[in-house]
Amino acid sequence: MTSDDDELDQLLSSLKLPRARAIVSRELARAEKAHPSYRDFLARLLREEFDHQREHRVEARIKRAKMPERWTLDTFPFARQPGVPEAVVRQLAELDFIAQRRNVVLIGPTGVGKTGIASAILLRALQSGHRGLFIKAQDLFDELYTSVADRSSRRLLQQLSRFDVLLIDEMGYLNLKPEQTNLFFKLMEERYNKHSTIITTNLDYEAWYDFLGRKEMVKALLDRLRHRCTTIAVEGSSLRTPEP
């Protein structure tokens, strides 16, 4: 490596351009043969750096979102679930609902693909630059209860309220304490008309009254949740075919 090469390497390192640093020798050798214009050479180098940093940011958002799987709609077996409105689901994947601050609720029995659809939509949102979080309902209610004990409820609610998309998976019959339901109501109130929430559940809306209790509060919750909401009934047989 010449002194000029060493200086270039140090500059790219100091400027935190890792991809350009990794490929600059290759691109210089290519330029010596192909003789591109200065503009084309620089654009090619910076384009690779831009793509690398964009991919890095996407990966960081996905990691922070704590997604258990990276399902996509391209792999969802719509043919096996003809009751799923494919056109509606694919329209949601265009992400207009986020700008409109609408919610999405997928209702259906276990194993029919609710989590796969919801996760695919969340993944698309993360890839498009939105901040999101995947959390199991049980884990959410556990964290809410823990926050009461250590007096961190306000901080937790603020954190959860800021996500562009919050995916709450597997809402169902849980043994909840009043403190948990109260904080859940507060969370949904703070997200109302500000950010989008996706919920998967095996409970019809009427069953939420038994699940959460406190009839008047549940009514207020459902009024907010369903005010600007796309509800999808995911019907059909389980996709979890037993292995032979």
C-alpha positions, -999 to +999 in steps of 0.1 A: +000+000+000+014+034-010+013+065+012-015+078-010-035+046-005-028+047+032-041+083+034-072+074+014-078+044+037-075+066+068-098+093+054-125+067+045-121+052+080-124+086+097-154+095+077-170+062+087-175+050+051-169+013+056-183+000+023-164+026+003-132+017+022-137-020+015-142-015-023-121+015-032-091-005-043-114-026-066-131+005-080-098+023-086-085-008-105-118-009-125-115+028-133-080+024-146-093+000-172-128+014-180-119+052-177-152+064-163-158+101-158-149+114-123-186+119-118-195+083-126-166+069-105-177+089-075-214+081-080-206+044-082-185+045-050-211+066-031-240+045-043-225+014-029-219+032+004-254+045+005-269+010-001-247-005+025-257+021+052-294+018+043-292-020+047-274-015+080-301+008+092-328-016+082-311-045+100-308-024+131-345-015+130-354-052+126-331-062+155-346-035+178-381-046+168-374-081+182-391-099+154-390-137+160-393-145+123-389-126+090-421-137+073-431-120+041-463-119+021-445-135-008-443-167+012-478-166+028-500-195+015-530-175+004-542-204-017-545-225+015-565-198+033-591-186+007-610-169+035-582-143+039-589-112+018-556-111-001-563-078-017-569-061+016-537-076+031-516-065+002-531-030+004-521-029+040-486-038+030-485-006+010-483+011+045-509+038+038-525+029+071-494+041+090-496+076+076-534+075+083-527+063+119-551+034+114-550+002+134-551-034+122-568-063+141-565-099+128-590-122+145-591-160+141-582-193+157-547-206+165-525-215+135-544-199+107-516-173+098-525-142+118-490-137+131-474-144+097-496-117+081-490-092+109-452-098+109-450-095+072-467-061+074-444-050+102-413-061+083-424-041+053-428-010+076-393-015+091-378-018+057-395+014+047-379+033+076-406+031+103-398+023+139-417-008+152-418-034+179-431-070+180-443-082+214-463-111+226-493-100+246-482-121+276-448-104+276-465-070+273-487-075+303-458-089+323-438-058+315-467-036+324-470-053+358-433-052+365-433-015+358-458-010+386-434-026+411-404-005+401-424+026+394-413+028+358-448+027+342-446+062+329-413+056+312-425+023+297-457+038+284-438+067+268-414+042+251-443+020+238-463+050+227-435+063+203-433+033+180-448+040+145-461+004+145-467-017+177-475-053+170-492-071+199-493-108+192-517-134+206-541-114+226-562-140+244-575-151+278-548-142+303-550-139+341-548-102+344-546-080+374-563-046+375-530-028+373-522-045+340-556-037+324-554-001+336-520+004+320-531-013+288-560+010+285-536+040+291-512+027+264-539+024+238-553+058+247-519+074+242-514+057+209-549+067+196-548+089+165-510+091+168-495+058+158-507+025+144-512-007+164-515-042+150-532-068+172-536-106+165-561-123+187-584-154+189-611-133+206-640-116+189-645-080+200-674-090+223-651-114+242-628-086+251-653-076+278-647-109+296-610-108+289-603-073+302-632-067+325-644-032+335-671-029+309-670+009+305-633+010+300-634-018+275-661+001+256-639+032+255-609+011+244-628-005+216-643+028+205-607+041+200-592+010+186-620+004+160-625+041+151-598+040+125-592+003+120-591-025+095-604-057+110-596-090+092-612-123+101-587-150+093-606-181+088-596-216+077-578-246+089-545-245+108-514-241+086-493-260+111-494-294+094-480-321+117-447-336+105-448-372+094 
